[in-house]
Amino acid sequence: MRIVSLLPSSTEIVCKLGFCKNLVGVSHECDYPVSVKDLPILTKPRFSPINSSQEIDNSVQDLLKKGLSVYEVNTDLLKKLAPDLIITQAQCEACAVSLNDVKKAVSDWVGNKPDIVSLEPNYLDEVWSDFERVGEKLNSSDSYLKFKTEIEQRLENLKQKSQHLSKRPTVVCVEWIDPLMIAANWVPELVDIAGGINMLSKPGSHSHIFKWEEIIESNPEFIIMMPCGFDINRTLEEINMEAREDFLEAGGSDFKYIPCLNFSENAIKLIHRLVLDELEGWGNNDLADHENERELLLQRQKALLLGAKK
């Protein structure tokens, strides 16, 4: 079977069920497992993904008002790949290629057309149901049942751990930064399972726009930043941009931003070196000698900084 997956979650589902080698094409956002990065990319956004979250939202809203799709499907490449199954979504037209986009892309195909599975979960149970639907299309019910048992056990273990919390913390999950959107659908259920009290959204509902003043008034103990489509580094950059604007508007003059320490390969190497340096000598009983060596090294570095010759 030849499979095309047009959203990251369905790509992971296909691979979890053991059909990663059957994938012949993916979306521009599919990046896991790493092997899928080498597959043909069938989609691209009609906006610049490097823009700020506010600029992206403005572009998306403008496209939707004009009745245009937010994403493009490479119909020629899709036809050339000749998939037996295409997996897409009908949850959000702004988030990924939609069911209507896919239907239009294959509307003029002659002969056998591919099966289309569209995912649209609102509750956590519906997430597992969508997983099962994909498993049925792949004739892989056994793999699905194995995964379901595994994930149910993991969730049960998490529930058991959270029951021992002396206090359940209040939590707000941010799905988009500007405009500020609070995550809903199945996210409140995940917060509850993890031992938190979700605020400002209800299970099964769609995400809504809020003001920061409303978050401040709700006074959550934790704010989880989880912007749709952003990785950790991009999220930190976006927070930097938003924080800088607020800081300057409030009368500030000198705003500094320290990038995430895992942003580059060199940064990872630095962290690796620091960890090795800190762990060196831990297996010895004579820790005093190790401390003396460390002190001598620090003194030598200070001397070099003051102009001493090597």
C-alpha positions in Angstrom: 0.0 0.0 0.0 1.2 3.5 -0.9 0.4 6.1 1.7 0.5 9.9 1.7 0.2 11.6 5.1 -0.6 15.4 5.1 -0.2 16.2 8.7 2.5 15.3 11.3 0.2 13.4 13.7 -1.0 11.0 11.0 2.6 10.4 9.9 3.5 9.4 13.4 0.4 7.2 13.6 1.3 5.4 10.3 4.8 4.8 11.6 3.7 3.7 15.0 1.5 1.0 13.3 4.6 -0.2 11.4 3.9 1.2 8.0 6.6 3.9 7.8 8.1 2.2 4.7 4.8 2.5 2.9 4.8 6.3 3.1 5.5 7.9 -0.3 4.8 11.5 0.5 4.3 13.9 3.5 3.4 17.5 4.3 5.9 20.3 4.8 5.5 20.0 8.6 6.1 16.3 9.0 9.5 15.8 10.7 9.2 12.7 12.8 10.4 10.0 12.6 13.5 11.5 11.1 13.4 9.1 8.1 10.3 10.9 6.7 12.3 14.1 6.1 13.7 12.4 3.0 10.2 11.8 1.5 8.7 14.1 -1.2 6.9 17.1 0.3 3.4 17.7 -1.1 2.3 20.9 0.6 3.3 24.4 1.4 1.7 27.4 3.1 0.4 30.4 1.3 2.0 32.6 4.0 5.5 33.1 5.2 6.1 30.7 8.1 9.1 32.8 9.3 6.8 35.8 10.1 5.7 36.6 13.6 2.6 34.9 15.0 0.6 38.1 14.5 1.7 38.4 10.9 0.9 34.7 10.3 -2.5 35.1 11.8 -3.2 38.2 9.7 -2.2 36.3 6.5 -4.3 33.3 7.4 -7.4 35.4 8.2 -7.0 37.3 5.0 -6.9 34.1 3.0 -9.9 32.6 4.7 -11.9 35.8 4.1 -11.1 35.6 0.4 -12.3 32.0 0.4 -8.8 30.7 -0.4 -7.0 27.7 1.0 -4.3 28.4 3.5 -2.1 25.6 2.1 -1.3 24.5 -1.4 -1.2 20.8 -2.5 1.2 19.8 -5.3 -1.4 18.1 -7.3 1.0 17.0 -10.1 3.4 15.3 -7.6 0.5 13.8 -5.7 -0.8 12.2 -8.9 2.6 11.0 -9.9 3.1 9.3 -6.5 -0.2 7.4 -7.0 -1.1 6.8 -3.4 -3.7 4.2 -2.3 -4.5 6.1 0.9 -4.3 9.8 1.7 -4.6 10.9 5.4 -5.6 14.5 6.1 -7.7 16.4 8.6 -11.0 18.4 9.0 -10.2 19.9 12.4 -8.8 23.3 11.4 -8.3 24.9 8.0 -5.6 27.2 9.4 -3.5 24.4 10.8 -2.9 22.0 7.9 -4.2 20.9 4.5 -7.9 20.3 4.9 -10.2 17.6 3.6 -11.7 19.9 1.0 -8.1 20.7 -0.3 -7.5 17.0 -0.8 -10.8 16.4 -2.5 -10.1 19.2 -4.9 -6.6 17.8 -5.6 -8.0 14.4 -6.7 -11.3 15.5 -8.3 -10.1 15.2 -11.9 -8.3 11.8 -11.4 -9.5 9.2 -13.9 -9.9 5.6 -12.8 -9.3 4.4 -9.3 -9.0 7.2 -6.8 -7.3 6.8 -3.4 -9.1 6.3 -0.2 -9.2 9.4 2.0 -9.2 9.3 5.7 -9.9 12.6 7.5 -9.1 13.0 11.2 -11.2 15.3 13.3 -10.9 14.6 17.0 -12.3 16.9 19.7 -11.9 14.7 22.7 -9.1 12.3 23.8 -11.3 9.3 23.1 -11.8 10.5 19.5 -8.0 10.7 19.1 -7.8 7.0 19.8 -10.8 6.4 17.5 -9.0 8.2 14.7 -6.0 6.0 15.4 -8.2 2.9 15.1 -9.7 4.1 11.8 -6.2 4.4 10.3 -5.4 1.0 11.7 -8.4 -0.5 10.0 -7.5 1.1 6.6 -4.1 -0.4 6.9 -5.5 -3.8 8.0 -3.5 -3.5 11.1 -6.0 -3.8 13.9 -3.5 -6.0 16.0 -0.9 -3.2 15.9 -3.6 -0.7 17.0 -4.8 -2.8 19.9 -1.2 -3.3 21.0 -0.6 0.5 21.0 -4.0 1.2 22.7 -3.1 -1.2 25.5 0.3 0.5 25.8 -1.0 4.0 25.9 -3.8 3.2 28.3 -1.3 1.7 30.7 0.9 4.8 30.4 -2.1 7.1 31.1 -3.2 5.0 34.0 0.3 5.1 35.5 0.2 8.9 35.2 -3.2 9.1 36.8 -2.0 7.0 39.7 1.0 9.3 40.2 -1.1 12.5 40.0 -3.5 11.2 42.7 -0.7 11.4 45.2 -0.2 15.2 44.6 -0.9 17.1 47.8 -2.2 20.0 45.6 -3.3 20.1 42.0 -1.8 23.2 40.3 -3.8 25.5 38.1 -2.7 25.5 34.4 -3.3 27.6 31.3 -2.1 26.2 28.0 -1.4 28.8 25.3 -1.9 27.5 21.7 -1.0 30.7 19.9 0.8 33.8 21.1 -0.6 36.7 19.0 -3.5 36.8 19.1 -3.5 35.0 22.4 -5.4 31.6 22.0 -6.0 29.2 24.8 -5.8 25.5 23.9 -9.0 23.4 24.1 -10.2 20.2 22.5 -8.4 17.3 24.2 -5.7 19.4 25.9 -7.8 20.0 29.1 -8.2 16.3 29.5 -4.4 15.8 29.3 -3.9 18.5 31.9 -6.3 16.7 34.2 -4.7 13.3 33.7 -1.3 14.9 34.5 -2.6 16.2 37.8 -3.4 19.8 36.9 -6.5 22.0 36.9 -7.1 23.3 33.4 -8.3 26.9 33.2 -10.0 29.1 30.6 -11.0 26.2 28.3 -13.2 23.1 28.3 -12.8 19.6 26.9 -14.2 19.3 23.4 -14.5 23.0 22.7 -12.6 25.0 20.1 -9.7 27.3 21.0 -10.7 30.9 21.8 -8.9 34.3 21.8 -8.2 35.8 25.2 -6.4 38.9 26.5 -3.4 38.7 28.8 -5.4 40.6 31.4 -7.7 37.6 31.6 -4.8 35.2 32.2 -3.5 37.5 34.9 -6.9 37.6 36.5 -7.2 33.8 36.5 -3.7 33.7 38.2 -2.6 30.2 37.0 0.4 28.6 38.7 1.7 27.3 35.4 1.5 28.7 31.9 2.4 26.1 29.2 3.4 27.6 25.9 2.6 25.3 23.0 2.1 27.3 19.8 0.7 25.3 17.0 3.4 24.4 14.5 6.3 25.9 16.5 9.2 24.0 18.0 10.9 25.0 21.3 13.4 27.3 19.7 10.8 29.1 17.5 8.5 29.4 20.6 11.3 31.1 22.6 12.1 33.4 19.7 8.4 34.4 19.5 8.2 35.0 23.2 11.3 37.2 22.8 9.7 39.3 20.2 6.5 39.7 22.1 8.3 40.4 25.4 10.5 43.0 23.7 7.5 44.9 22.4 5.8 44.9 25.8 9.0 45.9 27.5 9.6 48.9 25.1 6.0 50.0 25.3 6.2 50.0 29.1 9.2 52.5 28.9 12.1 50.0 28.9 15.2 50.8 26.9 17.7 47.9 27.1 16.1 44.5 26.4 18.5 41.4 26.2 17.5 38.0 25.0 19.5 34.8 25.7 18.9 32.2 23.0 18.0 28.6 24.1 21.2 26.7 25.0 20.2 23.8 22.8 19.8 26.0 19.7 22.8 24.7 17.8 25.2 21.8 17.5 28.0 23.8 19.0 25.8 24.7 22.0 25.1 21.0 22.5 28.9 20.2 22.3 29.5 22.9 25.0 26.9 21.4 27.3 28.4 18.0 26.7 31.9 19.3 27.6 30.6 21.0 30.8 28.8 17.9 31.9 32.0 15.8 31.4 34.1 18.4 33.3 31.6 18.4 36.2 31.4 14.6 36.4 35.2 14.0 36.0 36.6 12.4 39.2 33.2 11.5 40.8 34.3 7.9 40.9 37.3 8.6 43.1 37.2 8.6 46.8 39.7 11.4 47.1 37.4 14.3 46.2 39.7 16.7 47.9 42.4 16.2 45.2 39.8 16.8 42.6 38.7 20.1 44.2 42.3 21.2 44.5 42.9 20.5 40.8 39.7 22.5 40.0 40.9 25.4 42.1 44.3 25.4 40.4 42.6 25.4 37.0 40.5 28.4 37.9 43.5 30.3 39.2 45.4 29.6 36.0 42.4 30.9 33.9 42.3 34.0 36.0 46.0 34.6 35.6 45.7 34.2 31.8 42.9 36.8 31.8 45.1 39.2 33.7 47.9 38.9 31.0 50.0 36.0 32.2 51.8 34.0 29.5 51.0 30.4 28.9 
